[in-house]
Every structure is written in C-alpha cells, then in structure tokens.
C-alpha cells in the first residue's frame, strides 16, 4: 500500500502549478483531485490491484488489492488562513464536515470488510506560527478518529504561501 500512497503524493507534488491556479481563483479542487487520483490508481489494476472504481457506495475511489479493500475519500479544503477575508468559511467548520464524512466512510468500509482512507489537499497556509499551530490541532481530529498519517507533501504556491497534501489511512 505504501507504493500506492507514494505514487499518489509524488503525482500531486508534480502538479503544483494546478494548485497555484486553484489558490489564485480560490477554487476547491475536489473533482480534479478525484480524477487525478483515479488516473494514478487505475493503471495499477492488473499488476498491483485487482480492481479500482470511482463512486462506490459513498466513497470517492474504491480499490482492492492484496492487502484488502480501500475506501478513499478525496477532499479539497480552502482554509481561512493566509490572510483570507471574513467571508471565508472557517477552517474548523470544514474540518468538522470532513470528519463527519470520514465517520460515515469508516462505517461503510467496515461493513464491507475494507479500510477507509482520506486524501486531503488543504490550502493556503502562510508563514505565521499561529496558523500552523491551529492547523496541527485540526489534524488531531483525524488522528483521534483512528486515522494515521500515511504521508504528506508541502507544495509552494508562491513565496510565504503553501498547499499541503495529506494521506490518512
């Protein structure tokens, strides 16, 4: 499974210019992330995986391999950090929403004999230590629900502004 996670993170790291566009126009990349994730996983069917498909019973990407089934949620999150205006949705609200979806996905995957996972792209982040501390406390919500950090990448959007891509398993 680590090879799949590494391939996904490397794929998104190579696509930093796309994240810059999403940041520039303050767009959530959810649909794009889902298609890109499928484009990395689908070619592995045969040599590494038995099957992969999108939109299976409430998960974004489902795949089956020798280590069992994975039910993957793919989410983009625009933070209220890095000088965002007052009209921006609070990061806490977005994290809570994703957390509730992960609870549902855990139930579905457990009933089907699989394991849940989360691919999360969160941005923007600035250089302020208070933002970083606040974000670390938000990540603890996923760990408290039993998800381990399987990998992470930081992508530079522009000087003093970054995107972070996480895989929780």
C-alpha positions in Angstrom: 0.0 0.0 0.0 2.9 2.3 0.7 3.9 2.2 -3.0 0.4 3.5 -3.9 0.5 6.2 -1.3 4.0 7.3 -2.5 2.8 7.3 -6.1 -0.2 9.5 -5.3 1.8 12.0 -3.3 4.5 12.2 -6.0 1.9 12.7 -8.6 0.3 15.7 -6.8 3.7 17.1 -6.0 4.5 17.2 -9.7 1.2 19.2 -10.3 1.9 22.2 -8.1 1.1 24.6 -10.9 -2.5 23.4 -10.8 -2.7 24.0 -7.1 -1.5 27.6 -7.8 -4.4 28.1 -10.1 -6.9 26.8 -7.6 -5.4 29.1 -5.0 -5.3 32.1 -7.3 -9.1 31.8 -8.0 -10.0 30.3 -4.6 -11.4 27.2 -6.1 -11.9 23.8 -4.4 -10.1 21.1 -6.3 -12.3 18.2 -5.3 -13.4 16.9 -8.7 -9.9 17.4 -10.2 -8.3 15.6 -7.2 -10.7 12.7 -7.7 -9.9 12.3 -11.4 -6.1 12.7 -10.8 -6.3 10.1 -8.0 -8.1 7.7 -10.3 -5.5 8.3 -13.1 -2.8 7.2 -10.7 -4.6 4.1 -9.3 -6.4 2.8 -12.5 -3.1 1.8 -14.3 -2.2 -0.3 -11.2 -5.1 -2.7 -11.9 -3.6 -5.9 -13.0 0.0 -5.8 -11.8 -0.8 -4.4 -8.2 -4.5 -4.1 -7.8 -7.4 -6.5 -8.6 -10.0 -3.7 -9.2 -10.5 0.1 -8.9 -13.5 2.3 -9.5 -14.9 5.7 -8.6 -18.0 6.5 -6.6 -18.6 3.2 -4.9 -21.4 3.3 -2.2 -20.4 6.7 -0.8 -16.7 6.7 -1.3 -14.8 8.7 -3.9 -12.3 6.0 -5.0 -12.5 2.3 -4.1 -9.8 -0.2 -4.9 -9.0 -3.8 -4.0 -5.5 -5.2 -3.7 -3.6 -8.0 -1.9 -3.9 -6.0 1.4 -7.7 -5.7 1.1 -10.1 -3.1 0.0 -9.6 0.6 0.4 -12.4 3.2 0.6 -10.8 6.5 -0.2 -12.4 9.9 0.4 -10.8 12.7 -1.7 -11.3 16.2 -0.4 -10.0 19.7 -1.0 -10.2 22.3 1.8 -9.7 26.0 1.4 -8.5 27.3 4.8 -9.4 30.5 6.5 -5.7 31.2 6.9 -3.1 33.2 4.9 -4.9 36.5 5.1 -8.3 35.2 4.0 -11.1 37.7 4.3 -14.0 37.5 6.7 -16.4 36.0 4.2 -14.3 32.8 4.0 -15.7 29.7 5.7 -13.9 28.9 8.9 -11.3 26.0 8.8 -12.8 24.4 11.8 -16.2 24.1 10.1 -14.7 22.5 7.0 -12.6 20.1 9.1 -15.7 19.1 11.1 -17.6 18.4 7.9 -14.8 16.2 6.6 -14.6 14.4 9.9 -18.3 13.5 9.9 -17.9 12.2 6.3 -15.0 10.1 7.5 -17.1 8.6 10.2 -19.7 7.5 7.6 -17.0 6.1 5.3 -15.5 4.2 8.2 -18.9 2.6 8.9 -19.4 1.7 5.2 -15.9 0.3 4.7 -16.0 -1.7 7.9 -19.4 -3.3 7.0 -17.9 -4.3 3.6 -14.7 -5.6 5.1 -12.4 -2.8 3.9 -10.4 0.1 5.4 -11.1 3.8 4.9 -8.6 6.5 3.9 -8.5 10.2 3.2 -6.6 12.2 0.6 -6.8 15.8 1.6 -5.4 18.9 -0.1 -5.6 21.9 2.2 -4.5 25.4 1.3 -3.5 28.2 1.6 -1.1 28.4 4.5 1.1 31.4 5.3 4.2 31.7 7.4 2.5 32.7 10.7 3.2 30.2 13.6 -0.3 30.7 14.9 -1.8 29.3 11.7 0.5 26.3 11.9 -0.4 25.6 15.5 -4.1 26.0 14.7 -3.8 23.6 11.8 -1.9 21.0 13.8 -4.8 21.0 16.3 -7.2 20.4 13.4 -5.2 17.4 12.2 -5.5 15.9 15.6 -9.2 15.4 14.9 -8.4 12.8 12.2 -5.9 11.1 14.5 -8.4 11.0 17.3 -10.8 9.1 14.9 -8.1 6.4 14.4 -6.6 7.7 11.1 -2.8 7.6 10.8 -0.9 9.9 8.6 0.4 7.8 5.8 2.2 10.6 4.0 2.3 14.3 3.4 3.8 16.9 1.0 4.1 20.7 1.1 3.7 22.5 -2.2 4.8 26.1 -2.7 2.1 28.2 -4.1 4.2 31.4 -4.0 6.6 32.8 -1.5 5.2 32.5 2.0 2.2 30.6 0.8 1.8 26.8 0.5 -0.6 23.9 0.0 -0.4 20.7 1.9 -1.4 17.3 0.6 -2.1 14.5 3.2 -2.9 10.8 3.1 -4.6 9.4 6.1 -5.1 5.6 6.4 
